[in-house]
């Protein structure tokens, strides 16, 4: 069965907002590494592909599978920053 996807909504993040997300990610994550920004990029691409906005309050849930390696966990923090779905709000499983 082919998934039904909406047209991408107006969610577009400009470079200034993208840089704010990267900076927020580095504050959250605490060190400089390539995996966290990749998580942000993947999250933004997923939001655009699915036609949904960043999480506000439990209207978006993320199911994430990753391994225990350092880079996988860094990536997951980027996904939190990019989607605004967080472990703290119970929006990521
Ligand atoms: Zn890292």
PDB file of the backbone (N, CA, C, O) and the ligand in Angstrom, with CONECT records:
HET     ZN  A 101       1
ATOM      1  N   UNK A   1       0.848  -1.183   0.000  1.00  0.00           N
ATOM      2  CA  UNK A   1       0.000   0.000   0.000  1.00  0.00           C
ATOM      3  C   UNK A   1       0.889   1.240   0.000  1.00  0.00           C
ATOM      4  O   UNK A   1       1.796   1.370   0.822  1.00  0.00           O
ATOM      5  N   UNK A   2       0.623   2.117  -0.904  1.00  0.00           N
ATOM      6  CA  UNK A   2       1.409   3.342  -1.007  1.00  0.00           C
ATOM      7  C   UNK A   2       0.974   4.335   0.084  1.00  0.00           C
ATOM      8  O   UNK A   2      -0.216   4.610   0.241  1.00  0.00           O
ATOM      9  N   UNK A   3       1.936   4.861   0.821  1.00  0.00           N
ATOM     10  CA  UNK A   3       1.542   5.808   1.876  1.00  0.00           C
ATOM     11  C   UNK A   3       0.946   7.074   1.275  1.00  0.00           C
ATOM     12  O   UNK A   3       1.345   7.522   0.200  1.00  0.00           O
ATOM     13  N   UNK A   4      -0.008   7.633   1.987  1.00  0.00           N
ATOM     14  CA  UNK A   4      -0.624   8.888   1.575  1.00  0.00           C
ATOM     15  C   UNK A   4       0.089  10.018   2.283  1.00  0.00           C
ATOM     16  O   UNK A   4       0.044  10.125   3.509  1.00  0.00           O
ATOM     17  N   UNK A   5       0.730  10.839   1.525  1.00  0.00           N
ATOM     18  CA  UNK A   5       1.456  11.961   2.100  1.00  0.00           C
ATOM     19  C   UNK A   5       0.829  13.260   1.637  1.00  0.00           C
ATOM     20  O   UNK A   5       0.449  13.403   0.475  1.00  0.00           O
ATOM     21  N   UNK A   6       0.729  14.178   2.530  1.00  0.00           N
ATOM     22  CA  UNK A   6       0.243  15.501   2.155  1.00  0.00           C
ATOM     23  C   UNK A   6       1.333  16.217   1.372  1.00  0.00           C
ATOM     24  O   UNK A   6       2.511  15.863   1.427  1.00  0.00           O
ATOM     25  N   UNK A   7       0.904  17.220   0.654  1.00  0.00           N
ATOM     26  CA  UNK A   7       1.895  18.092   0.033  1.00  0.00           C
ATOM     27  C   UNK A   7       2.711  18.730   1.138  1.00  0.00           C
ATOM     28  O   UNK A   7       2.179  19.019   2.211  1.00  0.00           O
ATOM     29  N   UNK A   8       3.980  18.953   0.899  1.00  0.00           N
ATOM     30  CA  UNK A   8       4.756  19.622   1.944  1.00  0.00           C
ATOM     31  C   UNK A   8       4.101  20.938   2.338  1.00  0.00           C
ATOM     32  O   UNK A   8       3.743  21.755   1.489  1.00  0.00           O
ATOM     33  N   UNK A   9       3.954  21.119   3.619  1.00  0.00           N
ATOM     34  CA  UNK A   9       3.335  22.355   4.092  1.00  0.00           C
ATOM     35  C   UNK A   9       4.343  23.484   4.047  1.00  0.00           C
ATOM     36  O   UNK A   9       5.463  23.325   3.563  1.00  0.00           O
ATOM     37  N   UNK A  10       3.932  24.595   4.549  1.00  0.00           N
ATOM     38  CA  UNK A  10       4.775  25.775   4.424  1.00  0.00           C
ATOM     39  C   UNK A  10       5.992  25.737   5.331  1.00  0.00           C
ATOM     40  O   UNK A  10       6.757  26.699   5.401  1.00  0.00           O
ATOM     41  N   UNK A  11       6.168  24.612   6.031  1.00  0.00           N
ATOM     42  CA  UNK A  11       7.302  24.538   6.929  1.00  0.00           C
ATOM     43  C   UNK A  11       8.593  24.622   6.125  1.00  0.00           C
ATOM     44  O   UNK A  11       9.007  23.667   5.469  1.00  0.00           O
ATOM     45  N   UNK A  12       9.178  25.725   6.192  1.00  0.00           N
ATOM     46  CA  UNK A  12      10.482  25.944   5.582  1.00  0.00           C
ATOM     47  C   UNK A  12      11.320  26.632   6.630  1.00  0.00           C
ATOM     48  O   UNK A  12      10.866  27.565   7.291  1.00  0.00           O
ATOM     49  N   UNK A  13      12.503  26.185   6.774  1.00  0.00           N
ATOM     50  CA  UNK A  13      13.356  26.822   7.760  1.00  0.00           C
ATOM     51  C   UNK A  13      14.453  27.557   7.009  1.00  0.00           C
ATOM     52  O   UNK A  13      15.177  26.974   6.201  1.00  0.00           O
ATOM     53  N   UNK A  14      14.557  28.829   7.287  1.00  0.00           N
ATOM     54  CA  UNK A  14      15.565  29.593   6.573  1.00  0.00           C
ATOM     55  C   UNK A  14      16.932  29.429   7.252  1.00  0.00           C
ATOM     56  O   UNK A  14      17.047  28.842   8.328  1.00  0.00           O
ATOM     57  N   UNK A  15      17.931  29.951   6.607  1.00  0.00           N
ATOM     58  CA  UNK A  15      19.297  29.747   7.088  1.00  0.00           C
ATOM     59  C   UNK A  15      19.495  30.319   8.484  1.00  0.00           C
ATOM     60  O   UNK A  15      20.206  29.737   9.302  1.00  0.00           O
ATOM     61  N   UNK A  16      18.863  31.466   8.757  1.00  0.00           N
ATOM     62  CA  UNK A  16      19.020  32.065  10.082  1.00  0.00           C
ATOM     63  C   UNK A  16      18.437  31.146  11.150  1.00  0.00           C
ATOM     64  O   UNK A  16      19.060  30.916  12.187  1.00  0.00           O
ATOM     65  N   UNK A  17      17.227  30.615  10.889  1.00  0.00           N
ATOM     66  CA  UNK A  17      16.619  29.695  11.850  1.00  0.00           C
ATOM     67  C   UNK A  17      17.393  28.381  11.930  1.00  0.00           C
ATOM     68  O   UNK A  17      17.498  27.785  13.002  1.00  0.00           O
ATOM     69  N   UNK A  18      17.927  27.937  10.813  1.00  0.00           N
ATOM     70  CA  UNK A  18      18.724  26.717  10.827  1.00  0.00           C
ATOM     71  C   UNK A  18      19.949  26.909  11.717  1.00  0.00           C
ATOM     72  O   UNK A  18      20.291  26.032  12.510  1.00  0.00           O
ATOM     73  N   UNK A  19      20.601  28.048  11.582  1.00  0.00           N
ATOM     74  CA  UNK A  19      21.766  28.318  12.428  1.00  0.00           C
ATOM     75  C   UNK A  19      21.375  28.399  13.901  1.00  0.00           C
ATOM     76  O   UNK A  19      22.148  27.989  14.767  1.00  0.00           O
ATOM     77  N   UNK A  20      20.186  28.923  14.193  1.00  0.00           N
ATOM     78  CA  UNK A  20      19.706  28.934  15.583  1.00  0.00           C
ATOM     79  C   UNK A  20      19.528  27.511  16.100  1.00  0.00           C
ATOM     80  O   UNK A  20      19.866  27.212  17.245  1.00  0.00           O
ATOM     81  N   UNK A  21      18.993  26.632  15.247  1.00  0.00           N
ATOM     82  CA  UNK A  21      18.831  25.239  15.666  1.00  0.00           C
ATOM     83  C   UNK A  21      20.186  24.584  15.915  1.00  0.00           C
ATOM     84  O   UNK A  21      20.362  23.853  16.890  1.00  0.00           O
ATOM     85  N   UNK A  22      21.136  24.849  15.029  1.00  0.00           N
ATOM     86  CA  UNK A  22      22.475  24.270  15.212  1.00  0.00           C
ATOM     87  C   UNK A  22      23.078  24.766  16.526  1.00  0.00           C
ATOM     88  O   UNK A  22      23.650  23.985  17.287  1.00  0.00           O
ATOM     89  N   UNK A  23      22.950  26.055  16.783  1.00  0.00           N
ATOM     90  CA  UNK A  23      23.486  26.595  18.041  1.00  0.00           C
ATOM     91  C   UNK A  23      22.772  25.994  19.244  1.00  0.00           C
ATOM     92  O   UNK A  23      23.417  25.643  20.232  1.00  0.00           O
ATOM     93  N   UNK A  24      21.461  25.870  19.175  1.00  0.00           N
ATOM     94  CA  UNK A  24      20.711  25.246  20.272  1.00  0.00           C
ATOM     95  C   UNK A  24      21.155  23.796  20.454  1.00  0.00           C
ATOM     96  O   UNK A  24      21.265  23.300  21.575  1.00  0.00           O
ATOM     97  N   UNK A  25      21.407  23.133  19.334  1.00  0.00           N
ATOM     98  CA  UNK A  25      21.870  21.746  19.405  1.00  0.00           C
ATOM     99  C   UNK A  25      23.210  21.636  20.099  1.00  0.00           C
ATOM    100  O   UNK A  25      23.420  20.730  20.906  1.00  0.00           O
ATOM    101  N   UNK A  26      24.116  22.546  19.794  1.00  0.00           N
ATOM    102  CA  UNK A  26      25.424  22.489  20.440  1.00  0.00           C
ATOM    103  C   UNK A  26      25.317  22.822  21.922  1.00  0.00           C
ATOM    104  O   UNK A  26      26.059  22.264  22.731  1.00  0.00           O
ATOM    105  N   UNK A  27      24.407  23.720  22.294  1.00  0.00           N
ATOM    106  CA  UNK A  27      24.206  24.015  23.728  1.00  0.00           C
ATOM    107  C   UNK A  27      23.659  22.775  24.432  1.00  0.00           C
ATOM    108  O   UNK A  27      24.134  22.403  25.505  1.00  0.00           O
ATOM    109  N   UNK A  28      22.659  22.139  23.823  1.00  0.00           N
ATOM    110  CA  UNK A  28      22.095  20.931  24.418  1.00  0.00           C
ATOM    111  C   UNK A  28      23.126  19.812  24.473  1.00  0.00           C
ATOM    112  O   UNK A  28      23.289  19.153  25.499  1.00  0.00           O
ATOM    113  N   UNK A  29      23.812  19.608  23.368  1.00  0.00           N
ATOM    114  CA  UNK A  29      24.663  18.437  23.212  1.00  0.00           C
ATOM    115  C   UNK A  29      25.985  18.579  23.953  1.00  0.00           C
ATOM    116  O   UNK A  29      26.510  17.593  24.472  1.00  0.00           O
ATOM    117  N   UNK A  30      26.521  19.768  24.009  1.00  0.00           N
ATOM    118  CA  UNK A  30      27.692  20.026  24.828  1.00  0.00           C
ATOM    119  C   UNK A  30      29.043  19.795  24.193  1.00  0.00           C
ATOM    120  O   UNK A  30      30.066  20.120  24.796  1.00  0.00           O
ATOM    121  N   UNK A  31      29.075  19.251  23.008  1.00  0.00           N
ATOM    122  CA  UNK A  31      30.357  19.139  22.319  1.00  0.00           C
ATOM    123  C   UNK A  31      30.126  19.225  20.815  1.00  0.00           C
ATOM    124  O   UNK A  31      29.010  19.052  20.325  1.00  0.00           O
ATOM    125  N   UNK A  32      31.199  19.493  20.108  1.00  0.00           N
ATOM    126  CA  UNK A  32      31.114  19.645  18.662  1.00  0.00           C
ATOM    127  C   UNK A  32      31.351  18.284  18.016  1.00  0.00           C
ATOM    128  O   UNK A  32      32.391  17.659  18.222  1.00  0.00           O
ATOM    129  N   UNK A  33      30.388  17.841  17.243  1.00  0.00           N
ATOM    130  CA  UNK A  33      30.541  16.585  16.507  1.00  0.00           C
ATOM    131  C   UNK A  33      29.645  16.653  15.267  1.00  0.00           C
ATOM    132  O   UNK A  33      28.715  17.458  15.221  1.00  0.00           O
ATOM    133  N   UNK A  34      29.916  15.824  14.275  1.00  0.00           N
ATOM    134  CA  UNK A  34      29.120  15.896  13.044  1.00  0.00           C
ATOM    135  C   UNK A  34      27.771  15.203  13.134  1.00  0.00           C
ATOM    136  O   UNK A  34      26.878  15.512  12.344  1.00  0.00           O
ATOM    137  N   UNK A  35      27.593  14.288  14.056  1.00  0.00           N
ATOM    138  CA  UNK A  35      26.360  13.492  14.071  1.00  0.00           C
ATOM    139  C   UNK A  35      25.147  14.300  14.543  1.00  0.00           C
ATOM    140  O   UNK A  35      24.045  14.104  14.030  1.00  0.00           O
ATOM    141  N   UNK A  36      25.330  15.190  15.497  1.00  0.00           N
ATOM    142  CA  UNK A  36      24.200  15.974  15.996  1.00  0.00           C
ATOM    143  C   UNK A  36      23.605  16.856  14.891  1.00  0.00           C
ATOM    144  O   UNK A  36      22.389  16.843  14.703  1.00  0.00           O
ATOM    145  N   UNK A  37      24.420  17.619  14.155  1.00  0.00           N
ATOM    146  CA  UNK A  37      23.844  18.389  13.040  1.00  0.00           C
ATOM    147  C   UNK A  37      23.207  17.499  11.971  1.00  0.00           C
ATOM    148  O   UNK A  37      22.227  17.893  11.340  1.00  0.00           O
ATOM    149  N   UNK A  38      23.757  16.309  11.768  1.00  0.00           N
ATOM    150  CA  UNK A  38      23.131  15.387  10.812  1.00  0.00           C
ATOM    151  C   UNK A  38      21.742  14.972  11.297  1.00  0.00           C
ATOM    152  O   UNK A  38      20.824  14.798  10.496  1.00  0.00           O
ATOM    153  N   UNK A  39      21.595  14.814  12.614  1.00  0.00           N
ATOM    154  CA  UNK A  39      20.279  14.507  13.175  1.00  0.00           C
ATOM    155  C   UNK A  39      19.301  15.635  12.936  1.00  0.00           C
ATOM    156  O   UNK A  39      18.131  15.399  12.637  1.00  0.00           O
ATOM    157  N   UNK A  40      19.782  16.868  13.069  1.00  0.00           N
ATOM    158  CA  UNK A  40      18.917  18.021  12.792  1.00  0.00           C
ATOM    159  C   UNK A  40      18.501  18.019  11.328  1.00  0.00           C
ATOM    160  O   UNK A  40      17.325  18.203  11.014  1.00  0.00           O
ATOM    161  N   UNK A  41      19.451  17.814  10.443  1.00  0.00           N
ATOM    162  CA  UNK A  41      19.128  17.803   9.000  1.00  0.00           C
ATOM    163  C   UNK A  41      18.139  16.703   8.665  1.00  0.00           C
ATOM    164  O   UNK A  41      17.188  16.923   7.915  1.00  0.00           O
ATOM    165  N   UNK A  42      18.363  15.512   9.222  1.00  0.00           N
ATOM    166  CA  UNK A  42      17.455  14.388   8.965  1.00  0.00           C
ATOM    167  C   UNK A  42      16.064  14.691   9.502  1.00  0.00           C
ATOM    168  O   UNK A  42      15.062  14.378   8.859  1.00  0.00           O
ATOM    169  N   UNK A  43      16.004  15.301  10.678  1.00  0.00           N
ATOM    170  CA  UNK A  43      14.714  15.644  11.278  1.00  0.00           C
ATOM    171  C   UNK A  43      13.963  16.642  10.411  1.00  0.00           C
ATOM    172  O   UNK A  43      12.767  16.478  10.173  1.00  0.00           O
ATOM    173  N   UNK A  44      14.646  17.665   9.942  1.00  0.00           N
ATOM    174  CA  UNK A  44      13.990  18.675   9.108  1.00  0.00           C
ATOM    175  C   UNK A  44      13.517  18.069   7.796  1.00  0.00           C
ATOM    176  O   UNK A  44      12.438  18.399   7.303  1.00  0.00           O
ATOM    177  N   UNK A  45      14.328  17.183   7.235  1.00  0.00           N
ATOM    178  CA  UNK A  45      13.927  16.516   5.998  1.00  0.00           C
ATOM    179  C   UNK A  45      12.698  15.641   6.238  1.00  0.00           C
ATOM    180  O   UNK A  45      11.793  15.600   5.405  1.00  0.00           O
ATOM    181  N   UNK A  46      12.664  14.948   7.364  1.00  0.00           N
ATOM    182  CA  UNK A  46      11.505  14.105   7.689  1.00  0.00           C
ATOM    183  C   UNK A  46      10.252  14.960   7.858  1.00  0.00           C
ATOM    184  O   UNK A  46       9.185  14.595   7.365  1.00  0.00           O
ATOM    185  N   UNK A  47      10.370  16.092   8.550  1.00  0.00           N
ATOM    186  CA  UNK A  47       9.221  16.978   8.729  1.00  0.00           C
ATOM    187  C   UNK A  47       8.699  17.454   7.382  1.00  0.00           C
ATOM    188  O   UNK A  47       7.492  17.453   7.141  1.00  0.00           O
ATOM    189  N   UNK A  48       9.596  17.854   6.520  1.00  0.00           N
ATOM    190  CA  UNK A  48       9.181  18.315   5.192  1.00  0.00           C
ATOM    191  C   UNK A  48       8.549  17.198   4.380  1.00  0.00           C
ATOM    192  O   UNK A  48       7.529  17.404   3.721  1.00  0.00           O
ATOM    193  N   UNK A  49       9.152  16.013   4.425  1.00  0.00           N
ATOM    194  CA  UNK A  49       8.623  14.883   3.655  1.00  0.00           C
ATOM    195  C   UNK A  49       7.233  14.490   4.141  1.00  0.00           C
ATOM    196  O   UNK A  49       6.348  14.183   3.342  1.00  0.00           O
ATOM    197  N   UNK A  50       7.052  14.503   5.458  1.00  0.00           N
ATOM    198  CA  UNK A  50       5.757  14.122   6.029  1.00  0.00           C
ATOM    199  C   UNK A  50       4.754  15.255   6.016  1.00  0.00           C
ATOM    200  O   UNK A  50       3.560  15.033   6.221  1.00  0.00           O
ATOM    201  N   UNK A  51       5.227  16.468   5.775  1.00  0.00           N
ATOM    202  CA  UNK A  51       4.327  17.617   5.744  1.00  0.00           C
ATOM    203  C   UNK A  51       3.804  17.980   7.116  1.00  0.00           C
ATOM    204  O   UNK A  51       2.651  18.387   7.254  1.00  0.00           O
ATOM    205  N   UNK A  52       4.629  17.840   8.121  1.00  0.00           N
ATOM    206  CA  UNK A  52       4.217  18.181   9.484  1.00  0.00           C
ATOM    207  C   UNK A  52       5.157  19.237  10.047  1.00  0.00           C
ATOM    208  O   UNK A  52       6.277  19.432   9.575  1.00  0.00           O
ATOM    209  N   UNK A  53       4.656  19.904  11.071  1.00  0.00           N
ATOM    210  CA  UNK A  53       5.431  20.953  11.710  1.00  0.00           C
ATOM    211  C   UNK A  53       6.212  20.390  12.886  1.00  0.00           C
ATOM    212  O   UNK A  53       6.008  19.244  13.289  1.00  0.00           O
ATOM    213  N   UNK A  54       7.102  21.199  13.430  1.00  0.00           N
ATOM    214  CA  UNK A  54       7.843  20.798  14.622  1.00  0.00           C
ATOM    215  C   UNK A  54       6.868  20.593  15.777  1.00  0.00           C
ATOM    216  O   UNK A  54       5.790  21.188  15.798  1.00  0.00           O
ATOM    217  N   UNK A  55       7.239  19.770  16.715  1.00  0.00           N
ATOM    218  CA  UNK A  55       6.375  19.443  17.850  1.00  0.00           C
ATOM    219  C   UNK A  55       6.159  20.658  18.730  1.00  0.00           C
ATOM    220  O   UNK A  55       7.072  21.442  18.992  1.00  0.00           O
ATOM    221  N   UNK A  56       4.933  20.784  19.172  1.00  0.00           N
ATOM    222  CA  UNK A  56       4.615  21.798  20.167  1.00  0.00           C
ATOM    223  C   UNK A  56       4.319  21.111  21.500  1.00  0.00           C
ATOM    224  O   UNK A  56       5.015  21.313  22.495  1.00  0.00           O
ATOM    225  N   UNK A  57       3.258  20.288  21.488  1.00  0.00           N
ATOM    226  CA  UNK A  57       2.861  19.634  22.726  1.00  0.00           C
ATOM    227  C   UNK A  57       2.160  18.315  22.419  1.00  0.00           C
ATOM    228  O   UNK A  57       0.932  18.230  22.433  1.00  0.00           O
ATOM    229  N   UNK A  58       2.952  17.304  22.144  1.00  0.00           N
ATOM    230  CA  UNK A  58       2.497  15.921  21.996  1.00  0.00           C
ATOM    231  C   UNK A  58       1.654  15.647  20.739  1.00  0.00           C
ATOM    232  O   UNK A  58       0.989  14.613  20.670  1.00  0.00           O
ATOM    233  N   UNK A  59       1.668  16.547  19.748  1.00  0.00           N
ATOM    234  CA  UNK A  59       0.963  16.228  18.513  1.00  0.00           C
ATOM    235  C   UNK A  59       1.884  15.508  17.525  1.00  0.00           C
ATOM    236  O   UNK A  59       1.430  15.046  16.478  1.00  0.00           O
ATOM    237  N   UNK A  60       3.147  15.413  17.846  1.00  0.00           N
ATOM    238  CA  UNK A  60       4.115  14.712  16.999  1.00  0.00           C
ATOM    239  C   UNK A  60       4.914  13.754  17.877  1.00  0.00           C
ATOM    240  O   UNK A  60       5.437  14.136  18.924  1.00  0.00           O
ATOM    241  N   UNK A  61       4.999  12.508  17.432  1.00  0.00           N
ATOM    242  CA  UNK A  61       5.809  11.529  18.146  1.00  0.00           C
ATOM    243  C   UNK A  61       6.838  10.959  17.179  1.00  0.00           C
ATOM    244  O   UNK A  61       6.553  10.758  15.998  1.00  0.00           O
ATOM    245  N   UNK A  62       8.008  10.708  17.682  1.00  0.00           N
ATOM    246  CA  UNK A  62       9.107  10.194  16.876  1.00  0.00           C
ATOM    247  C   UNK A  62       9.454   8.798  17.380  1.00  0.00           C
ATOM    248  O   UNK A  62       9.665   8.581  18.574  1.00  0.00           O
ATOM    249  N   UNK A  63       9.507   7.872  16.452  1.00  0.00           N
ATOM    250  CA  UNK A  63       9.986   6.528  16.769  1.00  0.00           C
ATOM    251  C   UNK A  63      11.383   6.438  16.173  1.00  0.00           C
ATOM    252  O   UNK A  63      11.557   6.525  14.958  1.00  0.00           O
ATOM    253  N   UNK A  64      12.358   6.267  17.024  1.00  0.00           N
ATOM    254  CA  UNK A  64      13.749   6.324  16.572  1.00  0.00           C
ATOM    255  C   UNK A  64      14.464   5.041  16.970  1.00  0.00           C
ATOM    256  O   UNK A  64      14.416   4.621  18.126  1.00  0.00           O
ATOM    257  N   UNK A  65      15.115   4.439  16.018  1.00  0.00           N
ATOM    258  CA  UNK A  65      15.938   3.267  16.307  1.00  0.00           C
ATOM    259  C   UNK A  65      17.375   3.646  16.048  1.00  0.00           C
ATOM    260  O   UNK A  65      17.727   4.088  14.954  1.00  0.00           O
ATOM    261  N   UNK A  66      18.184   3.476  17.037  1.00  0.00           N
ATOM    262  CA  UNK A  66      19.609   3.707  16.851  1.00  0.00           C
ATOM    263  C   UNK A  66      20.369   2.772  17.777  1.00  0.00           C
ATOM    264  O   UNK A  66      19.809   2.198  18.711  1.00  0.00           O
ATOM    265  N   UNK A  67      21.603   2.640  17.507  1.00  0.00           N
ATOM    266  CA  UNK A  67      22.425   1.772  18.342  1.00  0.00           C
ATOM    267  C   UNK A  67      22.986   2.554  19.511  1.00  0.00           C
ATOM    268  O   UNK A  67      22.684   3.735  19.684  1.00  0.00           O
ATOM    269  N   UNK A  68      23.797   1.897  20.306  1.00  0.00           N
ATOM    270  CA  UNK A  68      24.346   2.552  21.498  1.00  0.00           C
ATOM    271  C   UNK A  68      25.634   3.325  21.220  1.00  0.00           C
ATOM    272  O   UNK A  68      26.239   3.872  22.142  1.00  0.00           O
ATOM    273  N   UNK A  69      26.049   3.372  19.980  1.00  0.00           N
ATOM    274  CA  UNK A  69      27.333   4.017  19.718  1.00  0.00           C
ATOM    275  C   UNK A  69      27.252   5.522  19.977  1.00  0.00           C
ATOM    276  O   UNK A  69      26.175   6.119  19.982  1.00  0.00           O
ATOM    277  N   UNK A  70      28.392   6.094  20.185  1.00  0.00           N
ATOM    278  CA  UNK A  70      28.483   7.519  20.481  1.00  0.00           C
ATOM    279  C   UNK A  70      27.769   8.341  19.408  1.00  0.00           C
ATOM    280  O   UNK A  70      26.943   9.195  19.728  1.00  0.00           O
ATOM    281  N   UNK A  71      28.080   8.090  18.158  1.00  0.00           N
ATOM    282  CA  UNK A  71      27.510   8.906  17.086  1.00  0.00           C
ATOM    283  C   UNK A  71      26.000   8.728  16.976  1.00  0.00           C
ATOM    284  O   UNK A  71      25.297   9.678  16.631  1.00  0.00           O
ATOM    285  N   UNK A  72      25.488   7.537  17.260  1.00  0.00           N
ATOM    286  CA  UNK A  72      24.047   7.308  17.178  1.00  0.00           C
ATOM    287  C   UNK A  72      23.311   8.137  18.217  1.00  0.00           C
ATOM    288  O   UNK A  72      22.240   8.679  17.945  1.00  0.00           O
ATOM    289  N   UNK A  73      23.875   8.232  19.382  1.00  0.00           N
ATOM    290  CA  UNK A  73      23.230   9.022  20.435  1.00  0.00           C
ATOM    291  C   UNK A  73      23.354  10.512  20.138  1.00  0.00           C
ATOM    292  O   UNK A  73      22.433  11.278  20.420  1.00  0.00           O
ATOM    293  N   UNK A  74      24.476  10.924  19.574  1.00  0.00           N
ATOM    294  CA  UNK A  74      24.626  12.314  19.135  1.00  0.00           C
ATOM    295  C   UNK A  74      23.551  12.636  18.096  1.00  0.00           C
ATOM    296  O   UNK A  74      22.917  13.689  18.157  1.00  0.00           O
ATOM    297  N   UNK A  75      23.353  11.733  17.152  1.00  0.00           N
ATOM    298  CA  UNK A  75      22.356  11.904  16.098  1.00  0.00           C
ATOM    299  C   UNK A  75      20.976  12.080  16.715  1.00  0.00           C
ATOM    300  O   UNK A  75      20.198  12.928  16.277  1.00  0.00           O
ATOM    301  N   UNK A  76      20.673  11.278  17.733  1.00  0.00           N
ATOM    302  CA  UNK A  76      19.340  11.351  18.347  1.00  0.00           C
ATOM    303  C   UNK A  76      19.113  12.701  19.021  1.00  0.00           C
ATOM    304  O   UNK A  76      17.983  13.186  19.053  1.00  0.00           O
ATOM    305  N   UNK A  77      20.141  13.302  19.548  1.00  0.00           N
ATOM    306  CA  UNK A  77      19.971  14.632  20.128  1.00  0.00           C
ATOM    307  C   UNK A  77      19.659  15.647  19.028  1.00  0.00           C
ATOM    308  O   UNK A  77      18.874  16.571  19.235  1.00  0.00           O
ATOM    309  N   UNK A  78      20.268  15.472  17.879  1.00  0.00           N
ATOM    310  CA  UNK A  78      19.947  16.346  16.753  1.00  0.00           C
ATOM    311  C   UNK A  78      18.500  16.180  16.305  1.00  0.00           C
ATOM    312  O   UNK A  78      17.852  17.154  15.922  1.00  0.00           O
ATOM    313  N   UNK A  79      17.994  14.957  16.352  1.00  0.00           N
ATOM    314  CA  UNK A  79      16.593  14.714  15.987  1.00  0.00           C
ATOM    315  C   UNK A  79      15.677  15.429  16.972  1.00  0.00           C
ATOM    316  O   UNK A  79      14.654  15.991  16.580  1.00  0.00           O
ATOM    317  N   UNK A  80      16.042  15.406  18.248  1.00  0.00           N
ATOM    318  CA  UNK A  80      15.232  16.129  19.240  1.00  0.00           C
ATOM    319  C   UNK A  80      15.197  17.620  18.916  1.00  0.00           C
ATOM    320  O   UNK A  80      14.135  18.241  18.947  1.00  0.00           O
ATOM    321  N   UNK A  81      16.345  18.185  18.609  1.00  0.00           N
ATOM    322  CA  UNK A  81      16.420  19.620  18.324  1.00  0.00           C
ATOM    323  C   UNK A  81      15.648  19.934  17.043  1.00  0.00           C
ATOM    324  O   UNK A  81      14.905  20.914  16.987  1.00  0.00           O
ATOM    325  N   UNK A  82      15.824  19.110  16.025  1.00  0.00           N
ATOM    326  CA  UNK A  82      15.188  19.376  14.735  1.00  0.00           C
ATOM    327  C   UNK A  82      13.676  19.243  14.777  1.00  0.00           C
ATOM    328  O   UNK A  82      12.961  20.055  14.189  1.00  0.00           O
ATOM    329  N   UNK A  83      13.188  18.228  15.468  1.00  0.00           N
ATOM    330  CA  UNK A  83      11.736  18.006  15.493  1.00  0.00           C
ATOM    331  C   UNK A  83      11.068  18.726  16.649  1.00  0.00           C
ATOM    332  O   UNK A  83       9.866  18.990  16.607  1.00  0.00           O
ATOM    333  N   UNK A  84      11.826  19.043  17.669  1.00  0.00           N
ATOM    334  CA  UNK A  84      11.301  19.575  18.937  1.00  0.00           C
ATOM    335  C   UNK A  84      10.483  18.530  19.679  1.00  0.00           C
ATOM    336  O   UNK A  84       9.852  18.842  20.689  1.00  0.00           O
ATOM    337  N   UNK A  85      10.486  17.304  19.196  1.00  0.00           N
ATOM    338  CA  UNK A  85       9.923  16.182  19.958  1.00  0.00           C
ATOM    339  C   UNK A  85      11.048  15.699  20.866  1.00  0.00           C
ATOM    340  O   UNK A  85      12.143  15.388  20.397  1.00  0.00           O
ATOM    341  N   UNK A  86      10.778  15.639  22.146  1.00  0.00           N
ATOM    342  CA  UNK A  86      11.866  15.337  23.073  1.00  0.00           C
ATOM    343  C   UNK A  86      11.535  14.142  23.968  1.00  0.00           C
ATOM    344  O   UNK A  86      10.378  13.761  24.144  1.00  0.00           O
ATOM    345  N   UNK A  87      12.592  13.577  24.517  1.00  0.00           N
ATOM    346  CA  UNK A  87      12.411  12.509  25.508  1.00  0.00           C
ATOM    347  C   UNK A  87      11.707  13.084  26.735  1.00  0.00           C
ATOM    348  O   UNK A  87      10.873  12.418  27.349  1.00  0.00           O
ATOM    349  N   UNK A  88      12.046  14.316  27.087  1.00  0.00           N
ATOM    350  CA  UNK A  88      11.473  14.956  28.263  1.00  0.00           C
ATOM    351  C   UNK A  88       9.963  15.137  28.180  1.00  0.00           C
ATOM    352  O   UNK A  88       9.267  15.072  29.193  1.00  0.00           O
ATOM    353  N   UNK A  89       9.449  15.367  26.946  1.00  0.00           N
ATOM    354  CA  UNK A  89       8.008  15.512  26.758  1.00  0.00           C
ATOM    355  C   UNK A  89       7.340  14.187  26.442  1.00  0.00           C
ATOM    356  O   UNK A  89       6.129  14.125  26.229  1.00  0.00           O
ATOM    357  N   UNK A  90       8.144  13.120  26.414  1.00  0.00           N
ATOM    358  CA  UNK A  90       7.592  11.796  26.131  1.00  0.00           C
ATOM    359  C   UNK A  90       7.161  11.635  24.699  1.00  0.00           C
ATOM    360  O   UNK A  90       6.256  10.850  24.414  1.00  0.00           O
ATOM    361  N   UNK A  91       7.778  12.350  23.793  1.00  0.00           N
ATOM    362  CA  UNK A  91       7.378  12.312  22.383  1.00  0.00           C
ATOM    363  C   UNK A  91       8.302  11.458  21.527  1.00  0.00           C
ATOM    364  O   UNK A  91       8.103  11.352  20.317  1.00  0.00           O
ATOM    365  N   UNK A  92       9.300  10.854  22.136  1.00  0.00           N
ATOM    366  CA  UNK A  92      10.221   9.992  21.401  1.00  0.00           C
ATOM    367  C   UNK A  92      10.239   8.622  22.076  1.00  0.00           C
ATOM    368  O   UNK A  92      10.402   8.501  23.291  1.00  0.00           O
ATOM    369  N   UNK A  93      10.068   7.613  21.255  1.00  0.00           N
ATOM    370  CA  UNK A  93      10.211   6.253  21.783  1.00  0.00           C
ATOM    371  C   UNK A  93      11.215   5.527  20.941  1.00  0.00           C
ATOM    372  O   UNK A  93      11.504   4.358  21.195  1.00  0.00           O
TER     373      UNK A  93
HETATM  374 ZN    ZN A 101      28.264  14.204  19.773  1.00  0.00          ZN
END
